[in-house]
Amino acid sequence: MCALTTFAAALLFFFSWRIGVRPWWVLVAVFGWLSWTIYFALLAITAGPAPMIERGDISAMVRWAELLGGVLIAIWLIFWTRHGIKYPWHISDDKASYLREGN
């Protein structure tokens, strides 16, 4: 379930970039979500009493997928907090005409 959710998030972020709603740096988050998709899929494959692959055999790959996904999502969050969040005091008077009285 987690793998499907992170894959859906990657698709949503990719399509938002593709149609021009989001800037290029959202692709960093796409690769982060895809990395976590691989991470959760590997955990699912190695889970249970009779796993398809032993977790010890791919533990390095699982750790790298988790680490890479976390780093990429952190980089995306830095981009988002610096460029994506619009505070009210950054809005010019022309765009904030709804705040003026008497309109």
C-alpha positions in Angstrom: 0.0 0.0 0.0 2.8 2.4 0.8 4.6 1.7 -2.5 1.4 2.4 -4.4 0.9 5.7 -2.5 4.4 6.9 -3.1 4.1 6.0 -6.7 0.8 7.9 -7.0 2.5 10.9 -5.4 5.4 10.7 -7.9 2.9 10.6 -10.8 0.9 13.6 -9.4 4.1 15.6 -9.0 5.3 14.6 -12.5 2.1 15.5 -14.2 1.9 18.8 -12.3 5.3 19.7 -13.7 4.4 18.3 -17.2 1.4 20.5 -17.6 3.2 23.6 -16.3 1.6 24.0 -12.9 4.8 23.4 -11.0 8.4 24.5 -11.7 11.3 22.2 -12.7 12.5 21.6 -9.1 9.4 19.5 -8.4 11.2 16.8 -10.4 13.5 16.4 -7.4 10.5 15.3 -5.4 9.4 12.9 -8.2 12.7 11.1 -8.0 12.5 11.1 -4.2 9.0 9.5 -4.3 10.1 6.9 -6.9 13.0 6.0 -4.6 10.6 5.5 -1.7 8.4 3.4 -4.0 11.4 1.1 -4.6 12.1 1.1 -0.9 8.6 0.0 0.1 8.4 -2.5 -2.8 11.6 -4.1 -1.6 10.3 -4.3 2.0 7.1 -5.9 0.7 9.0 -8.5 -1.4 11.2 -9.4 1.6 8.4 -9.6 4.2 6.5 -12.6 5.6 7.4 -16.1 6.7 8.5 -17.2 3.2 9.8 -14.1 1.4 10.7 -14.1 -2.3 14.1 -12.7 -1.5 15.8 -12.7 1.9 16.1 -9.2 3.4 19.7 -9.7 4.3 20.6 -10.2 0.6 19.3 -6.8 -0.4 19.7 -4.8 2.8 22.2 -2.4 1.3 19.9 -1.6 -1.6 17.0 -1.1 0.8 19.0 1.3 2.9 20.3 3.3 -0.1 16.7 3.6 -1.6 15.5 4.9 1.7 18.4 7.3 2.2 18.2 8.6 -1.4 14.5 9.2 -1.2 14.8 11.1 2.1 17.6 13.3 0.8 15.7 14.1 -2.4 12.5 14.9 -0.5 14.6 17.1 1.9 16.1 19.0 -1.1 12.7 19.5 -2.6 11.4 20.8 0.8 14.3 23.3 0.8 13.4 24.5 -2.7 9.7 24.7 -1.8 10.3 26.7 1.3 12.6 29.1 -0.5 10.6 29.5 -3.8 7.2 27.9 -3.4 5.7 29.4 -0.3 4.1 32.8 -1.0 3.7 34.9 2.1 1.1 37.7 2.2 3.8 40.4 2.5 5.3 39.2 -0.8 2.2 40.1 -2.7 2.3 43.4 -4.5 -0.6 45.9 -4.1 -1.9 45.1 -7.6 -2.4 41.4 -6.7 -3.7 42.1 -3.3 -6.5 44.5 -4.3 -9.0 42.3 -2.5 -7.4 43.4 0.8 -8.1 47.1 0.2 -11.3 48.6 1.5 -13.8 50.4 -0.7 -13.6 48.1 -3.7 
